[in-house]
Amino acid sequence: MKIEYGGLHLKGTVLKAREAYRVMFQEYPDVVGVEELQSMLGIGKKTAYGLLKAGDITTLQTGRKYRIPKVCVIDYVISSGSS
């Protein structure tokens, strides 16, 4: 996957954010937890918590639990690929 011009470049097609939401991470629910975030990004627990604590991925925190909207994960993937 390659990110270009504010969209997701996938097999010769540049996708806008709305289109990216429809095709990326389809198998995951709209709101995920830390374990699902790890699976989505292929990262470990320390890295996942580091991204959340640094504010790199927008999250909702209730008590000690993080709830991460899938759209925020997609925004992170798109923005991290374009920088």
Number of C-alpha atoms within 10 A of each C-alpha: 8 13 18 16 11 15 20 25 17 13 8 8 9 17 18 14 15 10 12 19 17 10 10 16 16 10 8 13 11 13 17 18 15 17 12 16 22 17 13 17 13 10 12 14 12 9 12 20 16 13 13 17 12 9 10 16 21 19 19 12 11 8 6 6 10 16 17 21 18 25 20 17 23 20 17 16 16 22 16 11 15 14 8
